[in-house]
Amino acid sequence: MLAFSESPCHPQDRASDWKTRKAKAARTRGWLTTDQRDLCKSPREEWRPLRRDLNHITNAIDESRYLLNLTDEDGQSACSYETWNRAVRFLSLCARHAWESLGVKIDVPAILLGPDGSVDLHWKFASYEMLINIPAEAAVLPSYYGDDQEGNSVKGNIASSDNRGLLQWLTTRR
């Protein structure tokens, strides 16, 4: 007898089977390079275990897809998929880490087009403001600036994936 999770009708089994077939078809047809395949992982996929708890962030990410359709004065894409994806991955990782390690939901930022094809994550509330800029060039470090109503401010570059100080700022300034 099959266990529930081994059932061919179990939604997770169907989803992973679908993802495997989709990835294989894309590779076979040569649609995507290896780097593009890595970038195409949907932020929504990363949210499945926490979707109910972090739905506000997932919705903001979905709504920000309009950035991919914006063009500049020359008719070129104003924001690349790669830049947008790095920004929403950063946001989703921050939100997930705050929830899993601290039990705190971060506020929803505005996800906006920044200068020179970058993406801005902008939290602006009565008690604090934080702006994180994800540059269009992947080799350039993201930068941030924040201040609060008590006169505290932070500024710098995000040089590693360990962003506990930045996460603390986002979770304690409410």
Phi and psi in degrees as GROMACS dihedral restraints (atoms count N, CA, C in turn):
[ dihedral_restraints ]
;  ai    aj    ak    al  type     phi  dphi    fc
    3     4     5     6     1   -79.9    20    10
    4     5     6     7     1   140.7    20    10
    6     7     8     9     1   -72.4    20    10
    7     8     9    10     1   160.3    20    10
    9    10    11    12     1   -54.7    20    10
   10    11    12    13     1   -44.8    20    10
   12    13    14    15     1   -71.2    20    10
   13    14    15    16     1   -16.5    20    10
   15    16    17    18     1   -93.2    20    10
   16    17    18    19     1    -4.7    20    10
   18    19    20    21     1   -62.8    20    10
   19    20    21    22     1   137.0    20    10
   21    22    23    24     1   -66.5    20    10
   22    23    24    25     1   -12.8    20    10
   24    25    26    27     1   -96.8    20    10
   25    26    27    28     1    -1.8    20    10
   27    28    29    30     1   -67.5    20    10
   28    29    30    31     1   131.7    20    10
   30    31    32    33     1   -56.1    20    10
   31    32    33    34     1   -37.9    20    10
   33    34    35    36     1   -65.2    20    10
   34    35    36    37     1   -38.5    20    10
   36    37    38    39     1   -64.7    20    10
   37    38    39    40     1   -43.3    20    10
   39    40    41    42     1   -65.2    20    10
   40    41    42    43     1   -39.9    20    10
   42    43    44    45     1   -65.5    20    10
   43    44    45    46     1   -45.5    20    10
   45    46    47    48     1   -68.9    20    10
   46    47    48    49     1   -35.3    20    10
   48    49    50    51     1   -63.9    20    10
   49    50    51    52     1   -41.9    20    10
   51    52    53    54     1   -63.1    20    10
   52    53    54    55     1   -44.0    20    10
   54    55    56    57     1   -62.5    20    10
   55    56    57    58     1   -41.4    20    10
   57    58    59    60     1   -63.4    20    10
   58    59    60    61     1   -46.0    20    10
   60    61    62    63     1   -64.1    20    10
   61    62    63    64     1   -40.3    20    10
   63    64    65    66     1   -63.9    20    10
   64    65    66    67     1   -46.0    20    10
   66    67    68    69     1   -64.1    20    10
   67    68    69    70     1   -41.6    20    10
   69    70    71    72     1   -64.2    20    10
   70    71    72    73     1   -41.9    20    10
   72    73    74    75     1   -63.8    20    10
   73    74    75    76     1   -41.4    20    10
   75    76    77    78     1   -65.2    20    10
   76    77    78    79     1   -42.0    20    10
   78    79    80    81     1   -65.1    20    10
   79    80    81    82     1   -44.3    20    10
   81    82    83    84     1   -62.1    20    10
   82    83    84    85     1   -40.5    20    10
   84    85    86    87     1   -82.4    20    10
   85    86    87    88     1    -5.8    20    10
   87    88    89    90     1    70.2    20    10
   88    89    90    91     1    26.4    20    10
   90    91    92    93     1   -69.7    20    10
   91    92    93    94     1   -37.6    20    10
   93    94    95    96     1  -123.8    20    10
   94    95    96    97     1   143.0    20    10
   96    97    98    99     1   -78.6    20    10
   97    98    99   100     1   170.4    20    10
   99   100   101   102     1   -59.0    20    10
  100   101   102   103     1   -44.0    20    10
  102   103   104   105     1   -62.9    20    10
  103   104   105   106     1   -40.5    20    10
  105   106   107   108     1   -66.1    20    10
  106   107   108   109     1   -37.2    20    10
  108   109   110   111     1   -61.8    20    10
  109   110   111   112     1   -40.7    20    10
  111   112   113   114     1   -65.3    20    10
  112   113   114   115     1   -36.9    20    10
  114   115   116   117     1   -75.2    20    10
  115   116   117   118     1   -20.2    20    10
  117   118   119   120     1   -81.6    20    10
  118   119   120   121     1    -0.7    20    10
  120   121   122   123     1   -62.8    20    10
  121   122   123   124     1   121.7    20    10
  123   124   125   126     1   -70.6    20    10
  124   125   126   127     1   136.1    20    10
  126   127   128   129     1   -59.0    20    10
  127   128   129   130     1   -30.7    20    10
  129   130   131   132     1   -61.4    20    10
  130   131   132   133     1   -35.3    20    10
  132   133   134   135     1   -61.7    20    10
  133   134   135   136     1   -36.9    20    10
  135   136   137   138     1   -68.9    20    10
  136   137   138   139     1   -18.5    20    10
  138   139   140   141     1   -93.4    20    10
  139   140   141   142     1    -9.0    20    10
  141   142   143   144     1   -48.7    20    10
  142   143   144   145     1   -48.2    20    10
  144   145   146   147     1   -67.3    20    10
  145   146   147   148     1   -22.9    20    10
  147   148   149   150     1  -116.5    20    10
  148   149   150   151     1    13.5    20    10
  150   151   152   153     1   -53.9    20    10
  151   152   153   154     1   -44.8    20    10
  153   154   155   156     1   -65.0    20    10
  154   155   156   157     1   -40.5    20    10
  156   157   158   159     1   -75.5    20    10
  157   158   159   160     1   -29.7    20    10
  159   160   161   162     1  -119.6    20    10
  160   161   162   163     1    28.0    20    10
  162   163   164   165     1   -59.6    20    10
  163   164   165   166     1   -31.7    20    10
  165   166   167   168     1   -62.5    20    10
  166   167   168   169     1   -35.8    20    10
  168   169   170   171     1   -74.8    20    10
  169   170   171   172     1   -42.9    20    10
  171   172   173   174     1   -57.8    20    10
  172   173   174   175     1   -43.3    20    10
  174   175   176   177     1   -63.7    20    10
  175   176   177   178     1   -40.7    20    10
  177   178   179   180     1   -63.8    20    10
  178   179   180   181     1   -39.8    20    10
  180   181   182   183     1   -63.6    20    10
  181   182   183   184     1   -47.0    20    10
  183   184   185   186     1   -59.9    20    10
  184   185   186   187     1   -42.6    20    10
  186   187   188   189     1   -67.5    20    10
  187   188   189   190     1   -24.9    20    10
  189   190   191   192     1   -78.1    20    10
  190   191   192   193     1    -5.3    20    10
  192   193   194   195     1   -61.6    20    10
  193   194   195   196     1   -17.6    20    10
  195   196   197   198     1   -58.8    20    10
  196   197   198   199     1   -26.7    20    10
  198   199   200   201     1   -57.8    20    10
  199   200   201   202     1   -31.2    20    10
  201   202   203   204     1   -70.6    20    10
  202   203   204   205     1   -16.9    20    10
  204   205   206   207     1   -99.7    20    10
  205   206   207   208     1    -4.3    20    10
  207   208   209   210     1   -76.0    20    10
  208   209   210   211     1   144.7    20    10
  210   211   212   213     1  -123.8    20    10
  211   212   213   214     1   155.7    20    10
  213   214   215   216     1   -88.3    20    10
  214   215   216   217     1  -174.7    20    10
  216   217   218   219     1   -65.1    20    10
  217   218   219   220     1   -18.4    20    10
  219   220   221   222     1   -92.0    20    10
  220   221   222   223     1     1.4    20    10
  222   223   224   225     1    84.5    20    10
  223   224   225   226     1     4.3    20    10
  225   226   227   228     1   -84.2    20    10
  226   227   228   229     1   156.4    20    10
  228   229   230   231     1   -59.8    20    10
  229   230   231   232     1   128.7    20    10
  231   232   233   234     1   -76.5    20    10
  232   233   234   235     1   -23.4    20    10
  234   235   236   237     1  -142.9    20    10
  235   236   237   238     1   125.0    20    10
  237   238   239   240     1   -78.8    20    10
  238   239   240   241     1   157.1    20    10
  240   241   242   243     1   -60.3    20    10
  241   242   243   244     1   -39.8    20    10
  243   244   245   246     1   -61.5    20    10
  244   245   246   247     1   -44.2    20    10
  246   247   248   249     1   -66.0    20    10
  247   248   249   250     1   -47.5    20    10
  249   250   251   252     1   -58.0    20    10
  250   251   252   253     1   -44.1    20    10
  252   253   254   255     1   -63.9    20    10
  253   254   255   256     1   -41.0    20    10
  255   256   257   258     1   -62.5    20    10
  256   257   258   259     1   -39.0    20    10
  258   259   260   261     1   -65.8    20    10
  259   260   261   262     1   -47.0    20    10
  261   262   263   264     1   -73.7    20    10
  262   263   264   265     1   -28.9    20    10
  264   265   266   267     1   -64.5    20    10
  265   266   267   268     1   -44.4    20    10
  267   268   269   270     1   -58.8    20    10
  268   269   270   271     1   -48.2    20    10
  270   271   272   273     1   -60.5    20    10
  271   272   273   274     1   -45.7    20    10
  273   274   275   276     1   -66.1    20    10
  274   275   276   277     1   -37.0    20    10
  276   277   278   279     1   -67.5    20    10
  277   278   279   280     1   -40.4    20    10
  279   280   281   282     1   -62.1    20    10
  280   281   282   283     1   -47.1    20    10
  282   283   284   285     1   -63.3    20    10
  283   284   285   286     1   -43.8    20    10
  285   286   287   288     1   -63.8    20    10
  286   287   288   289     1   -45.2    20    10
  288   289   290   291     1   -63.4    20    10
  289   290   291   292     1   -43.2    20    10
  291   292   293   294     1   -60.7    20    10
  292   293   294   295     1   -41.1    20    10
  294   295   296   297     1   -71.8    20    10
  295   296   297   298     1   -46.6    20    10
  297   298   299   300     1   -73.0    20    10
  298   299   300   301     1   -38.3    20    10
  300   301   302   303     1   -95.3    20    10
  301   302   303   304     1   -28.1    20    10
  303   304   305   306     1  -114.6    20    10
  304   305   306   307     1   -13.6    20    10
  306   307   308   309     1    69.4    20    10
  307   308   309   310     1    27.5    20    10
  309   310   311   312     1  -120.7    20    10
  310   311   312   313     1   135.3    20    10
  312   313   314   315     1   -89.8    20    10
  313   314   315   316     1   126.6    20    10
  315   316   317   318     1   -77.0    20    10
  316   317   318   319     1   155.9    20    10
  318   319   320   321     1   -69.0    20    10
  319   320   321   322     1   159.3    20    10
  321   322   323   324     1   -83.2    20    10
  322   323   324   325     1   125.0    20    10
  324   325   326   327     1   -87.5    20    10
  325   326   327   328     1   162.7    20    10
  327   328   329   330     1   -78.9    20    10
  328   329   330   331     1   133.1    20    10
  330   331   332   333     1  -105.6    20    10
  331   332   333   334     1   109.7    20    10
  333   334   335   336     1  -126.8    20    10
  334   335   336   337     1   158.8    20    10
  336   337   338   339     1   -72.5    20    10
  337   338   339   340     1   127.6    20    10
  339   340   341   342     1  -100.6    20    10
  340   341   342   343     1  -172.4    20    10
  342   343   344   345     1   -70.0    20    10
  343   344   345   346     1   147.7    20    10
  345   346   347   348     1    55.9    20    10
  346   347   348   349     1    39.6    20    10
  348   349   350   351     1    79.1    20    10
  349   350   351   352     1    11.0    20    10
  351   352   353   354     1   -84.4    20    10
  352   353   354   355     1   174.3    20    10
  354   355   356   357     1  -123.8    20    10
  355   356   357   358     1   132.3    20    10
  357   358   359   360     1  -103.4    20    10
  358   359   360   361     1   135.6    20    10
  360   361   362   363     1  -106.6    20    10
  361   362   363   364     1   113.8    20    10
  363   364   365   366     1  -124.9    20    10
  364   365   366   367     1   114.3    20    10
  366   367   368   369     1  -101.4    20    10
  367   368   369   370     1   120.7    20    10
  369   370   371   372     1  -135.2    20    10
  370   371   372   373     1   109.7    20    10
  372   373   374   375     1  -134.2    20    10
  373   374   375   376     1   171.7    20    10
  375   376   377   378     1   -60.2    20    10
  376   377   378   379     1   -36.3    20    10
  378   379   380   381     1   -91.5    20    10
  379   380   381   382     1   -19.1    20    10
  381   382   383   384     1  -162.5    20    10
  382   383   384   385     1   165.0    20    10
  384   385   386   387     1  -139.8    20    10
  385   386   387   388     1   139.0    20    10
  387   388   389   390     1  -141.7    20    10
  388   389   390   391     1   133.8    20    10
  390   391   392   393     1  -126.6    20    10
  391   392   393   394     1   123.3    20    10
  393   394   395   396     1  -116.4    20    10
  394   395   396   397     1   126.0    20    10
  396   397   398   399     1  -107.9    20    10
  397   398   399   400     1   121.2    20    10
  399   400   401   402     1   -99.3    20    10
  400   401   402   403     1   108.7    20    10
  402   403   404   405     1   -70.3    20    10
  403   404   405   406     1   157.8    20    10
  405   406   407   408     1   -65.6    20    10
  406   407   408   409     1   -34.4    20    10
  408   409   410   411     1   -84.1    20    10
  409   410   411   412     1   120.9    20    10
  411   412   413   414     1   -63.6    20    10
  412   413   414   415     1   -25.7    20    10
  414   415   416   417     1   -76.6    20    10
  415   416   417   418     1   -16.9    20    10
  417   418   419   420     1   -87.2    20    10
  418   419   420   421     1   134.5    20    10
  420   421   422   423     1   -70.3    20    10
  421   422   423   424     1   140.6    20    10
  423   424   425   426     1   -63.3    20    10
  424   425   426   427     1   148.5    20    10
  426   427   428   429     1  -121.0    20    10
  427   428   429   430     1   161.5    20    10
  429   430   431   432     1  -147.1    20    10
  430   431   432   433     1   156.8    20    10
  432   433   434   435     1  -148.3    20    10
  433   434   435   436     1   137.4    20    10
  435   436   437   438     1  -148.2    20    10
  436   437   438   439     1   151.2    20    10
  438   439   440   441     1  -146.7    20    10
  439   440   441   442     1   162.0    20    10
  441   442   443   444     1  -131.8    20    10
  442   443   444   445     1   175.6    20    10
  444   445   446   447     1   -69.9    20    10
  445   446   447   448     1   -13.2    20    10
  447   448   449   450     1   -90.6    20    10
  448   449   450   451     1     0.1    20    10
  450   451   452   453     1    92.6    20    10
  451   452   453   454     1     3.0    20    10
  453   454   455   456     1   -77.8    20    10
  454   455   456   457     1   147.0    20    10
  456   457   458   459     1  -146.2    20    10
  457   458   459   460     1   153.4    20    10
  459   460   461   462     1  -134.7    20    10
  460   461   462   463     1   150.8    20    10
  462   463   464   465     1  -158.8    20    10
  463   464   465   466     1   143.2    20    10
  465   466   467   468     1   166.1    20    10
  466   467   468   469     1  -165.7    20    10
  468   469   470   471     1  -116.8    20    10
  469   470   471   472     1   150.6    20    10
  471   472   473   474     1   -97.3    20    10
  472   473   474   475     1   103.3    20    10
  474   475   476   477     1   -98.5    20    10
  475   476   477   478     1   -12.5    20    10
  477   478   479   480     1  -144.5    20    10
  478   479   480   481     1   174.0    20    10
  480   481   482   483     1   -81.9    20    10
  481   482   483   484     1    -7.7    20    10
  483   484   485   486     1   -89.5    20    10
  484   485   486   487     1    97.3    20    10
  486   487   488   489     1  -116.9    20    10
  487   488   489   490     1    43.7    20    10
  489   490   491   492     1   -60.9    20    10
  490   491   492   493     1   -37.8    20    10
  492   493   494   495     1   -65.1    20    10
  493   494   495   496     1   -43.1    20    10
  495   496   497   498     1   -65.5    20    10
  496   497   498   499     1   -41.0    20    10
  498   499   500   501     1   -64.7    20    10
  499   500   501   502     1   -39.1    20    10
  501   502   503   504     1   -62.8    20    10
  502   503   504   505     1   -39.9    20    10
  504   505   506   507     1   -59.6    20    10
  505   506   507   508     1   -45.5    20    10
  507   508   509   510     1   -69.3    20    10
  508   509   510   511     1   -25.4    20    10
  510   511   512   513     1   -99.2    20    10
  511   512   513   514     1   -11.6    20    10
  513   514   515   516     1  -113.5    20    10
  514   515   516   517     1     0.6    20    10
  516   517   518   519     1   -96.8    20    10
  517   518   519   520     1    13.8    20    10
